[in-house]
């Protein structure tokens, strides 16, 4: 039935099965609290650095250019291990300056730095006694940049950590991954762990001072009990060092999401989102698709609003220089953090869910409203903000902002001159209790914004309809993670979107979806208060493990929406064998 009582919907808290984690997702964390988690969860902003022999190649192997993840070039080119190893003879990063790197990170507002000690190519960027395939013995540089960087980070007050590829090693016959040189069936992974991987991890933990974390990657070759034995042997050396979840088998200290993935709703526990600054982790000379300061600032505040950390990656070149845009845009982000950092560092997820104006973060007695989009009437309506307010002002400014409260919301009068269009933070100081509405799935709709986007995770599901996460890439390493509603096959599978409409008006309804050929040309309806918009699904393309999902924004018509609490529903016209589509979001555009 489509007649869902709104008061029930208002109180209905949805969680996404693909993203759900208990407070202690780690198998052992329930018993003890790791001493390193406090600094980690307070830090919020980390810097990832991918640097190795692939940096010297810059995205080219022989006569071919590669796009995407440059650190995978050996694998993608199927370069023979012996031939690839020759690159080390010309790897001489004379422009590397540890002090400059750490100073730039500090100016960017970074709180911790993680660098590749050994990536999948197998080359060690530190002085390792376990192998001669390292920067000391195999390159003309003959110095250990990790020693210098570890010390420079400590001088700047940055936590320091290492990335280490514990399983994949394309240089070693028994390492994971390289099957073009070495017979897969003949590999002895345990021998590789015992002879290189574990001894090198012990070198890193013993020789570079106190480490904030070890960022493992691509687990394999070990059972859960063997992984636990490895972890225990390493924890003896530095008990306070954190281990990332990619150590495998749910035995890490905090959760790392997939590359370029942010959970759609707040997640409890310690976790991290990782993103590249451009399109590659390792340096690619022809990759100029850098995220702007606006994109970085909003990405950082979005991740913080969900309760996590953002670790943004920079790929230095083979000489040891960062891309100029990385330096420029990170420093610009740092300027924003100097003014608004209180709304990021040490915060928890926002008690107020995402609304058309932006997102929120929280501290005891404070809510920070990250305003990305100013309503045209300059009145910021914050639904659900009902605590007893002591003051409201733009963060860092003394002049208070006028506001008025009702039983359901707070209305804030914004200044005519807006300080920062990228993200101006409004600080709300309150007494007493503020209800945690972070999981509430009611989307505010207002004609004072150009449009309102309602993600699929905000839906109330009926029948067989459910949310599913789809992960794919358009090109190598360009990972996308889309949460979509699927299996809407029968009218009883209708999905309902609860709305809080601020002003009555006409709105264009746009459906953002992917549709396989077998699902195309099916009929459906968008319904609201007796109104019915018919539509026919449009084919967007076939997707599988080799082809990415393609989404279309399909305008299906205009609907009138009254002020107040409303329910917008989507359902098929008839019963079908195929899902109607994979619905990513609904967009409502006010008709002017």
PyMOL commands that set and color helices and strands:
alter all, ss='L'
color gray80, all
select helices_A, chain A and resi 6-11+37-43+53-57+70-76+81-90+98-107+145-155+184-186+189-207+224-235+245-247+293-305+324-343+456-458+491-493+517-519
alter helices_A, ss='H'
color red, helices_A
select strands_A, chain A and resi 45-49+60-61+64-65+112-118+159-165+213-217+242-243+255-259+271-276+309-314+348-349+358-363+366-371+379-383+388-394+403-405+409-413+424-431+442-445+452-455+460-461+466-473+479-486+495-501+505-514+523-528+531-536+552-561+564-572+582-590
alter strands_A, ss='S'
color yellow, strands_A
deselect
rebuild
show_as cartoon
